[in-house]
Amino acid sequence: MNTNSTSAPINRRTKGFYRLYFLMILFLSQPAMAQVEGIRDRFLNNNELMVAAHRAAHQKYPENSLKSIEEAIRLGVDLVELDIRVTRDGLPILMHDDSIDRTTNGSGLVEELTYEKINSFYLLYNGEPGSEKVPTLEEAFRVCKGRIMVDMDMKTDQVEAVVEVVKAMGITDHLLFFDSDWKVLQNIKQQLPRAYLMPRAYKTKHIKKAYKKLRPEAIHIDQGFYTPKTIKQANKYGMRIWINSLGDRDRQISSSPEPQKDLQWIQQGANMVQTDFPEYWLSIQSKMNK
């Protein structure tokens, strides 16, 4: 009797603790989810400028690292661009190049190395290895979920391995899939019908073709055909217009920025910009979106 009489209150206290615990988790997760919901709402429902951090915010941390993703979130960018490849043993990781030579203190082709082998090396920053390792896609998603949208730069045609992680994490509505190969995007759409897509166009006339084949939410254009005709065509089919500030423009920004010139450039009609200098473009964004 004594044992029974003491166990009941303990059980009630335990149940009460877990109830309170889950309520706290729900409460704490709501601001984060609201954060990504706001970004997604702007992505889908208006034409305000959105800023994407190329390979995450890698001015302070290694590219495609968890710390560079955290930095992008801290800065307040809308999307973080991540490069997706798959290891020999079928694990999606973040890596821009087809080898790990440039970005780690190891060497070898990603598709010929196991994740265990890749994980034995460290990412480089300014040519020196630090404490950051090559993240898996799942690890990156755990940082991003509820906090930021992700531009999925598909450096692989192993779609099934990527889709498996996306489904397991329940993060489809956070992602914008990019590929120059439209067949890869078609494969993604078949497996993830609600996925957001961004094909690359090389001419204005590709925009109509992309609409017929993919019904994408955004179109990637290049400076060579950043014209009123291109903007009109993309707007006609309800696509957001993505352009890069990479290369010459970002080099100019790093040496002697000209905000008014960049403001006029983006006001020609593009409404998503990818950059190695997200903090700078966020200042342009604040001027445009007032």
URTAHU-V753161 format. One record per pair of residues at least 12 apart in sequence whose C-alpha atoms are under 8 Angstrom apart, sorted by the first residue. I is the first residue (numbers start at 0). J is the second residue. D is the distance in whole Angstrom. If there is no record, write none. Layout:
I_J_D ; I_J_D
This chain:
28_145_8 ; 31_145_5 ; 31_146_5 ; 32_144_8 ; 32_145_4 ; 32_146_7 ; 33_145_7 ; 34_145_7 ; 34_146_6 ; 34_147_7 ; 35_144_8 ; 35_145_5 ; 35_146_5 ; 35_147_5 ; 35_148_7 ; 35_173_7 ; 36_145_8 ; 38_77_6 ; 38_147_7 ; 38_148_7 ; 39_148_7 ; 39_172_8 ; 39_173_7 ; 42_239_8 ; 43_216_8 ; 46_239_7 ; 46_270_6 ; 47_270_6 ; 47_287_8 ; 47_288_6 ; 48_269_8 ; 48_270_4 ; 48_271_6 ; 48_272_8 ; 48_284_6 ; 48_287_7 ; 48_288_7 ; 49_76_8 ; 49_77_6 ; 49_78_8 ; 49_270_6 ; 49_271_5 ; 49_272_6 ; 49_284_7 ; 50_76_6 ; 50_77_5 ; 50_78_6 ; 50_271_6 ; 50_272_5 ; 50_273_6 ; 50_274_8 ; 50_277_7 ; 50_280_7 ; 50_281_7 ; 50_284_8 ; 51_76_6 ; 51_77_6 ; 51_78_4 ; 51_79_5 ; 51_80_6 ; 51_150_8 ; 51_271_7 ; 51_272_6 ; 51_273_5 ; 51_274_6 ; 51_277_7 ; 52_71_7 ; 52_76_7 ; 52_78_6 ; 52_79_5 ; 52_80_6 ; 52_273_6 ; 52_274_6 ; 52_275_6 ; 52_276_7 ; 52_277_6 ; 53_79_7 ; 53_80_5 ; 53_81_7 ; 53_273_6 ; 53_274_5 ; 53_275_5 ; 54_79_7 ; 54_80_5 ; 54_81_5 ; 54_82_7 ; 54_95_8 ; 54_275_8 ; 55_67_5 ; 55_68_5 ; 55_70_8 ; 55_71_6 ; 55_79_5 ; 55_80_6 ; 55_81_7 ; 56_68_6 ; 56_70_6 ; 56_71_5 ; 56_79_8 ; 56_275_7 ; 56_276_8 ; 56_277_7 ; 57_275_7 ; 58_275_8 ; 58_276_8 ; 60_124_6 ; 61_102_8 ; 61_122_6 ; 61_123_6 ; 61_124_5 ; 61_131_8 ; 62_102_8 ; 63_81_6 ; 63_82_7 ; 63_93_6 ; 63_94_7 ; 63_95_8 ; 63_133_8 ; 63_134_8 ; 64_93_8 ; 64_122_8 ; 64_131_7 ; 64_132_7 ; 64_133_7 ; 64_134_6 ; 65_131_8 ; 65_134_7 ; 65_138_8 ; 65_139_6 ; 65_142_7 ; 66_131_8 ; 68_139_8 ; 68_142_7 ; 68_143_8 ; 69_142_7 ; 71_277_8 ; 72_146_7 ; 72_147_7 ; 74_277_8 ; 74_278_7 ; 75_281_8 ; 76_147_8 ; 76_277_7 ; 76_281_7 ; 77_147_6 ; 77_148_6 ; 78_147_6 ; 78_148_5 ; 78_149_5 ; 78_150_6 ; 79_147_7 ; 79_148_6 ; 79_149_5 ; 79_150_6 ; 80_149_6 ; 80_150_4 ; 80_151_6 ; 80_152_7 ; 81_93_7 ; 81_94_8 ; 81_149_7 ; 81_150_6 ; 81_151_6 ; 81_152_6 ; 82_94_5 ; 82_95_5 ; 82_151_6 ; 82_152_5 ; 82_153_6 ; 82_154_6 ; 83_95_7 ; 83_136_7 ; 83_151_7 ; 83_152_6 ; 83_153_5 ; 83_154_5 ; 83_155_7 ; 84_97_8 ; 84_109_7 ; 84_110_8 ; 84_153_7 ; 84_154_5 ; 84_155_5 ; 85_109_7 ; 85_110_6 ; 85_155_7 ; 85_157_7 ; 85_160_8 ; 86_109_5 ; 86_110_5 ; 86_111_7 ; 86_112_6 ; 86_113_6 ; 86_114_6 ; 87_109_7 ; 87_110_5 ; 87_111_5 ; 87_112_5 ; 87_113_5 ; 87_114_7 ; 88_112_8 ; 88_113_5 ; 88_114_7 ; 89_160_6 ; 90_114_7 ; 90_135_7 ; 90_160_7 ; 91_135_6 ; 91_136_5 ; 91_137_8 ; 91_160_7 ; 91_161_6 ; 92_133_7 ; 92_134_6 ; 92_135_4 ; 92_136_5 ; 93_133_7 ; 93_134_6 ; 93_135_6 ; 93_136_6 ; 94_133_7 ; 95_154_7 ; 97_109_6 ; 97_110_8 ; 102_122_6 ; 102_123_5 ; 102_124_8 ; 103_120_6 ; 103_121_5 ; 103_122_4 ; 103_123_5 ; 103_128_7 ; 104_120_6 ; 104_121_6 ; 104_122_7 ; 104_123_7 ; 104_127_8 ; 104_128_6 ; 105_117_8 ; 105_120_6 ; 105_121_8 ; 117_133_7 ; 118_132_6 ; 118_133_6 ; 120_132_7 ; 120_133_8 ; 121_133_7 ; 136_164_7 ; 137_164_6 ; 137_168_7 ; 140_168_7 ; 140_170_8 ; 144_170_7 ; 144_173_7 ; 145_173_8 ; 147_173_7 ; 148_173_5 ; 148_174_6 ; 148_175_8 ; 149_173_6 ; 149_174_5 ; 149_175_6 ; 150_174_6 ; 150_175_5 ; 150_176_6 ; 150_177_7 ; 151_174_7 ; 151_175_6 ; 151_176_5 ; 151_177_6 ; 152_176_6 ; 152_177_5 ; 152_178_6 ; 153_176_7 ; 153_177_6 ; 153_178_6 ; 154_178_8 ; 156_183_6 ; 158_183_7 ; 158_186_7 ; 158_187_7 ; 162_187_7 ; 162_190_7 ; 162_191_8 ; 171_191_8 ; 171_193_7 ; 171_194_6 ; 172_193_7 ; 172_194_7 ; 172_195_7 ; 174_194_7 ; 174_195_7 ; 175_194_7 ; 175_195_5 ; 175_196_5 ; 175_197_7 ; 176_194_8 ; 176_195_6 ; 176_196_5 ; 176_197_6 ; 177_196_6 ; 177_197_5 ; 177_198_6 ; 177_199_7 ; 178_197_7 ; 178_198_6 ; 178_199_7 ; 179_198_6 ; 179_199_5 ; 179_200_8 ; 180_198_8 ; 181_198_6 ; 184_196_7 ; 184_198_7 ; 184_213_8 ; 185_213_7 ; 195_215_7 ; 195_216_6 ; 196_213_8 ; 196_214_8 ; 196_215_5 ; 196_216_6 ; 196_217_7 ; 197_215_6 ; 197_216_6 ; 197_217_5 ; 197_218_5 ; 197_219_6 ; 198_215_7 ; 198_217_7 ; 198_218_6 ; 198_219_6 ; 199_218_6 ; 199_219_5 ; 199_220_6 ; 200_218_7 ; 200_219_6 ; 200_220_6 ; 200_221_8 ; 201_220_7 ; 201_221_7 ; 201_224_8 ; 202_220_8 ; 202_224_7 ; 203_224_7 ; 203_228_7 ; 203_229_5 ; 203_232_7 ; 206_218_7 ; 206_232_7 ; 206_233_6 ; 207_232_8 ; 207_236_8 ; 210_236_7 ; 215_238_7 ; 216_237_7 ; 216_238_5 ; 216_239_6 ; 217_238_5 ; 217_239_4 ; 217_240_6 ; 217_241_7 ; 218_233_7 ; 218_238_6 ; 218_239_6 ; 218_240_5 ; 218_241_6 ; 219_240_6 ; 219_241_5 ; 219_242_6 ; 220_240_7 ; 220_241_6 ; 220_242_6 ; 221_242_6 ; 221_243_7 ; 222_242_7 ; 222_243_8 ; 226_267_8 ; 227_267_7 ; 227_268_8 ; 230_268_6 ; 230_269_7 ; 239_269_8 ; 239_270_6 ; 239_271_7 ; 240_268_8 ; 240_269_5 ; 240_270_5 ; 240_271_6 ; 241_269_6 ; 241_270_6 ; 241_271_4 ; 241_272_6 ; 241_273_8 ; 242_269_6 ; 242_271_6 ; 242_272_5 ; 242_273_6 ; 243_272_6 ; 243_273_5 ; 243_274_6 ; 244_272_6 ; 244_273_6 ; 244_274_5 ; 244_275_8 ; 245_273_7 ; 245_274_6 ; 245_275_7 ; 249_274_7 ; 249_275_7 ; 249_276_7 ; 252_276_8 ; 253_276_8 ; 258_283_7 ; 261_283_8 ; 262_283_6 ; 262_287_8
